Amino acid sequence: MFSAVHSDRSGRIVLAADYVAAMSDGVSDLALAHAIPLPDGTDLVALQARDGIGLDRSGRPRPLGGGRLAVGAILPLGYLRTGLPAYAEDPGAAPLAPRAYTAVGADANGELVVSGAVIEPAARADAADLQTKLNAALREHPSNRLVKQLARCAKEYRCRAAANAFFRAQDCALPVAAASNERPPGFVALRDEGDASPTEPAAFHPTAAEIADVAVAHLDGGGRLVAFGRACEGEPLLDTRLVEAAVGAIRKRTARGTVHLETNGSLPLALRRSCDAGLDSVTFRIGSARSETYDALHRPDGYRFTDVRASIAEAISRKVAVAVALLMLPGLTDREVELDAIVALAGELPNGSALLLRGLAADPQRVLRLLRATDAPLGMERALERLRADASHLRIAALPNPTVQV
């Protein structure tokens, strides 16, 4: 049995030993029964205007008291949250900043625990010499604006996909200042929580030559993958001529590594052109495999979920490696109707494709009220069990590759 914790107004984490730690499954507040020790790299966040909830001695959920704010944990890459923070919300409060909040408690020794599961822990590297790496790259490419942008993202925003460019390790982001054709509600962010915090769109459009210089240096220097559409990007396929030209330029200069695209899959013909130019792999990012839920979360502008399905079919027909990044939310993803749709989509993917499990960055209760689901959630542990059983031909993972983190 775990004890409740809360934050005071100064941000200090306080143990409430007279209450049992609670979590929300999206419908009810219940005891935090299954938890793991707080992983290294976890961020703890006080949820403003939301009083923490614990269970009293009779097992009933109770507010911990005025000024005792709920606490949410933001898990690092490689972990999947299984429960939401339990809190009482002020009806007039502003929405929470969209992040993947996880329930927190404390064990018998007062050590913090979280409602989460280990999927695929990210490899971590000492980034103490990041500045040395940045300086060397800037000297080598003094006029390349993309190098300068990646240096800023790595140093100021701790973006691991940007930092990887300077370590010549694992995956490297290739931002192209893409516009967006999704208009999600303000309390939803359709991005990878672990890539960059905060995110900031690139302020310029690099040339195909600038992109190729960065990508070739990364791949020839030992990096495994270069990726369009990561972190702060919009939809790179909206600038398909640039992506197509950059992919072609990269592949003319090196056959090493993987040229990757992360997309919402809104433009099947643009994806075909990029595949034909030499793209090696594609990840499709979705908040749901049901069109009704997808439309409510993504609010697509100029495309429909049928276009996403057509893009997935296009990638499969072009024989590129395919992954689906599923943005998961307890109380939503673990409903039977949602799982049925995910399993059906998974059944269309070739053997060896990947299902990448990520947290949906959102104000969770606002999302659940927006969708007004009627069926009861099964629980994230059961959802994960079903995905592993019914999509056993896929690689269930959290990451496309191991990563360097800063």
C-alpha positions in Angstrom: 0.0 0.0 0.0 1.4 3.4 -1.0 1.0 6.7 0.7 -0.4 9.8 -0.9 1.8 12.8 -1.8 1.0 16.3 -2.6 2.8 19.6 -3.4 2.6 22.7 -1.3 2.4 26.1 -2.9 6.1 26.5 -3.0 6.5 23.3 -5.1 7.8 21.1 -2.2 6.7 17.5 -2.4 5.0 16.4 0.9 4.1 13.0 2.1 0.4 12.6 3.4 1.0 9.3 5.3 -2.6 9.3 6.7 -4.0 8.8 3.2 -3.5 6.0 0.7 -2.2 7.1 -2.7 -4.9 7.3 -5.3 -4.9 7.3 -9.1 -7.5 7.9 -11.7 -8.4 5.3 -14.4 -10.2 8.0 -16.3 -13.5 7.3 -14.7 -12.9 6.6 -11.0 -10.4 7.4 -8.3 -9.0 4.2 -6.8 -5.9 3.0 -4.9 -2.5 3.1 -6.6 -1.9 -0.6 -6.5 0.8 -1.2 -9.0 3.7 1.2 -9.2 7.4 1.3 -10.0 10.2 3.4 -8.4 10.5 6.9 -9.8 12.7 6.5 -12.9 15.8 8.7 -13.3 15.0 11.6 -15.5 11.3 11.9 -14.4 9.9 15.5 -14.0 7.5 16.1 -11.1 4.9 18.8 -11.7 2.5 20.5 -9.2 -1.0 20.6 -10.9 -2.2 24.1 -10.2 -5.8 24.7 -9.0 -6.2 20.9 -8.5 -6.3 19.6 -5.0 -4.8 16.2 -4.6 -7.0 13.2 -3.7 -6.2 10.2 -1.5 -8.1 7.4 0.0 -9.2 7.6 3.6 -9.1 4.7 6.1 -12.5 3.5 4.8 -11.1 3.4 1.2 -13.1 6.4 0.0 -11.5 9.1 -2.1 -11.1 12.4 -0.3 -9.4 15.7 -1.1 -6.2 16.0 0.8 -7.1 19.6 1.8 -7.0 23.1 0.5 -3.6 24.2 -0.9 -2.5 20.5 -1.1 -1.9 20.3 -4.9 -1.9 17.1 -6.8 1.4 16.0 -8.3 1.9 14.5 -11.7 5.1 12.8 -13.0 6.3 13.1 -16.6 8.1 9.8 -17.3 11.2 9.6 -19.4 11.4 7.8 -22.8 10.9 4.1 -22.5 8.2 4.1 -19.9 4.4 3.9 -20.3 2.1 5.5 -17.7 -0.7 3.3 -16.4 -2.7 5.7 -14.2 -3.5 9.4 -14.1 -3.2 11.7 -11.1 -6.3 11.8 -8.9 -7.4 15.4 -8.2 -10.4 17.6 -7.6 -10.5 20.3 -10.2 -11.7 23.9 -9.8 -14.4 24.2 -12.6 -13.0 27.7 -13.4 -9.4 26.6 -13.6 -7.4 27.0 -16.8 -6.6 23.7 -18.6 -3.3 22.0 -17.6 -0.5 22.4 -20.0 -0.6 19.4 -22.3 1.8 16.8 -20.9 1.7 13.1 -20.2 0.9 13.3 -16.5 1.2 10.1 -14.4 0.0 9.3 -10.8 2.6 9.5 -8.0 2.7 8.0 -4.5 5.3 7.0 -1.9 6.4 3.6 -0.6 6.9 2.5 3.0 10.3 4.2 3.1 9.0 7.5 1.7 10.5 6.9 -1.7 8.4 8.1 -4.6 6.8 5.7 -7.0 4.7 6.2 -10.2 1.9 4.4 -11.9 3.9 3.1 -14.9 5.4 0.2 -16.8 8.8 -0.3 -18.3 8.5 -0.8 -22.0 12.0 -0.1 -23.3 14.3 2.1 -21.2 16.3 4.6 -23.2 20.1 4.3 -23.1 21.5 7.4 -21.4 24.8 9.0 -22.1 26.9 11.5 -20.3 26.3 14.8 -22.2 28.8 16.9 -20.2 30.9 17.5 -23.3 27.9 18.7 -25.3 29.3 22.2 -25.7 32.6 20.9 -27.1 30.6 18.9 -29.6 28.6 22.0 -30.6 31.6 24.1 -31.0 33.3 21.6 -33.3 30.2 21.2 -35.5 29.7 25.0 -35.8 33.4 25.4 -36.9 32.9 22.6 -39.4 29.7 24.0 -40.8 29.9 27.8 -40.1 27.2 28.8 -42.7 24.8 25.9 -42.2 21.6 27.3 -40.6 20.3 23.9 -39.7 23.4 23.1 -37.6 22.9 26.4 -35.8 19.2 25.6 -35.1 20.1 22.1 -33.9 22.7 23.5 -31.6 20.2 25.9 -30.0 17.6 23.1 -29.6 20.2 20.8 -28.0 21.6 23.4 -25.6 18.6 25.6 -24.7 15.7 23.1 -25.0 17.5 19.9 -24.1 16.2 18.2 -27.2 17.8 14.8 -27.3 17.1 14.3 -31.0 19.0 17.5 -31.7 21.9 16.6 -29.3 22.3 13.3 -31.1 23.4 15.2 -34.2 26.5 16.4 -32.3 27.3 13.1 -30.8 26.9 11.4 -34.2 24.8 8.8 -32.3 21.5 7.1 -32.8 18.6 9.3 -34.3 19.1 12.9 -35.4 16.2 15.3 -36.0 16.0 17.2 -39.4 13.6 20.1 -38.8 12.3 21.8 -41.9 10.0 24.4 -40.3 7.0 22.4 -41.5 3.5 23.9 -41.1 0.7 21.9 -39.4 -2.5 20.5 -40.8 -3.8 19.5 -37.4 -5.7 21.8 -35.1 -6.0 19.9 -31.8 -7.7 21.4 -28.8 -5.5 23.7 -26.8 -5.2 21.1 -24.0 -3.8 18.5 -26.4 -0.3 18.4 -27.9 0.3 15.8 -30.6 4.0 15.4 -30.1 6.5 13.1 -28.4 6.7 14.2 -24.8 10.3 13.1 -24.5 11.7 14.8 -27.5 11.9 18.5 -26.4 10.6 20.6 -23.5 9.7 23.3 -24.3 9.5 23.0 -28.1 10.0 25.8 -30.5 9.4 25.7 -34.2 12.5 26.3 -36.4 12.3 29.9 -37.7 13.6 29.2 -41.3 13.3 26.7 -44.1 16.7 24.9 -44.7 17.7 24.0 -48.2 18.0 20.4 -49.4 21.8 20.9 -49.4 21.9 22.1 -45.7 19.8 19.1 -44.7 21.9 16.7 -46.7 25.1 18.0 -45.1 23.8 17.4 -41.6 22.4 14.0 -42.4 25.4 12.7 -44.3 27.8 13.8 -41.5 25.5 12.1 -39.0 25.2 8.8 -40.8 28.8 8.6 -42.0 30.0 9.5 -38.5 28.2 6.6 -36.9 24.6 7.7 -36.4 21.9 5.2 -37.2 19.0 7.3 -38.3 18.1 10.8 -39.5 14.4 11.8 -39.2 12.0 14.4 -40.6 9.0 15.3 -38.5 10.4 15.0 -35.0 9.6 17.0 -31.8 8.6 20.6 -32.7 7.7 20.0 -36.3 4.4 20.3 -38.0 3.7 18.0 -41.0 6.8 17.6 -43.1 4.9 16.2 -46.1 3.3 19.7 -46.5 6.8 20.6 -47.9 7.1 17.5 -49.9 9.4 19.0 -52.6 12.0 19.9 -50.0 11.7 16.5 -48.2 11.9 14.7 -51.5 14.9 16.7 -52.7 16.7 16.3 -49.4 16.1 12.5 -49.2 17.4 12.2 -52.8 20.5 14.3 -52.0 21.2 12.2 -48.9 21.0 9.0 -50.8 23.3 10.2 -53.6 26.0 10.8 -51.0 25.7 7.9 -48.6 23.9 4.5 -48.4 24.5 4.3 -44.7 21.9 4.3 -41.9 18.2 5.0 -42.2 16.4 8.0 -43.6 13.2 8.2 -41.6 9.9 10.2 -41.7 7.5 10.8 -38.8 4.1 11.9 -40.2 0.4 12.1 -39.5 -0.1 10.3 -42.8 -2.3 13.0 -44.3 -0.8 13.1 -47.8 -0.6 9.7 -49.4 0.8 11.0 -52.8 3.4 13.1 -51.1 4.5 10.1 -49.1 4.8 8.0 -52.3 7.2 10.6 -53.7 9.3 10.6 -50.6 9.5 6.8 -50.6 10.5 6.8 -54.3 13.2 9.3 -53.5 14.9 6.8 -51.1 13.0 7.0 -47.8 13.7 3.9 -45.7 11.2 4.0 -42.9 8.0 5.8 -41.8 6.2 6.2 -38.5 2.6 7.2 -38.4 1.6 9.2 -35.3 -2.0 8.6 -34.2 -4.1 9.3 -31.1 -6.6 6.7 -32.0 -7.4 4.1 -34.7 -11.1 5.1 -34.7 -12.0 7.9 -37.0 -14.4 9.5 -34.5 -11.8 9.7 -31.8 -9.0 10.6 -34.2 -11.0 13.6 -35.5 -11.7 14.8 -32.0 -8.1 14.7 -31.0 -6.3 15.7 -34.2 -9.0 17.9 -35.7 -7.5 17.3 -39.2 -7.4 20.3 -41.6 -7.9 19.3 -45.2 -7.6 15.5 -44.7 -9.5 12.6 -43.1 -8.6 9.4 -41.3 -9.2 7.6 -44.5 -6.1 9.4 -45.9 -4.1 8.2 -43.0 -5.1 4.6 -43.8 -4.2 5.2 -47.5 -0.8 6.5 -46.5 -0.1 3.4 -44.4 -1.1 1.2 -47.3 1.2 3.3 -49.6 4.2 2.8 -47.3 3.5 -1.0 -47.1 3.3 -1.2 -50.9 6.6 0.7 -51.2 8.3 -1.9 -49.0 9.6 0.7 -46.5 9.7 -0.2 -42.8 6.5 0.9 -41.1 5.7 1.8 -37.5 2.6 3.2 -35.8 3.2 5.6 -32.9 0.2 5.3 -30.7 -0.4 8.2 -28.3 -1.9 6.5 -25.3 -4.1 7.9 -22.5 -5.5 5.9 -19.6 -9.3 6.0 -19.7 -9.3 6.3 -23.4 -6.9 3.9 -25.1 -7.8 1.1 -22.7 -11.4 1.0 -23.7 -12.4 -2.1 -25.6 -13.7 -0.3 -28.7 -10.4 1.6 -29.0 -8.4 -1.6 -28.5 -10.5 -3.4 -31.2 -9.6 -0.6 -33.7 -5.9 -0.7 -32.8 -5.7 -4.4 -33.1 -7.5 -4.3 -36.5 -5.0 -1.7 -37.7 -2.1 -3.7 -36.4 -3.4 -6.7 -38.3 -2.8 -4.8 -41.6 0.9 -4.2 -40.8 3.6 -6.6 -42.1 5.4 -8.9 -39.8 8.3 -7.1 -38.1 6.6 -3.7 -38.2 6.6 -1.7 -34.9 3.9 -0.4 -32.6 5.5 2.4 -30.6 3.7 3.2 -27.4 3.9 6.8 -26.3 2.0 9.0 -23.9 -0.6 11.5 -25.2 0.4 14.9 -23.9 -2.8 16.5 -22.7 -4.9 17.7 -19.8 -6.3 14.3 -19.3 -9.7 15.1 -17.7 -10.5 17.7 -20.4 -9.8 15.1 -23.1 -12.0 12.5 -21.4 -14.8 15.0 -21.0 -14.5 16.0 -24.6 -14.8 12.5 -25.9 -17.6 11.4 -23.5 -16.9 7.7 -23.8 -19.5 5.4 -22.3 -17.8 2.1 -21.9 -15.6 1.4 -18.9 -11.8 1.3 -19.2 -10.1 -2.0 -18.9 -6.9 -0.7 -17.3 -3.6 0.0 -19.0 -2.0 -3.2 -17.8 -4.8 -5.3 -19.5 -4.6 -3.1 -22.6 -0.9 -3.7 -22.9 -1.4 -7.5 -22.4 -3.9 -7.5 -25.2 -1.7 -5.6 -27.6 1.1 -8.0 -26.9 -1.1 -11.0 -27.5 -3.2 -9.8 -30.4 -0.4 -7.9 -32.2 2.3 -10.4 -31.5 3.7 -10.1 -35.1 4.7 -6.5 -34.3 7.6 -5.2 -32.2 5.9 -3.5 -29.2 8.3 -0.8 -28.2 8.6 2.8 -27.0 11.4 3.9 -29.1 12.5 3.5 -32.7 16.1 3.3 -31.6 18.2 3.8 -28.4 18.9 7.4 -27.7 21.3 9.9 -26.2 19.6 12.1 -23.7 20.7 15.4 -22.2 
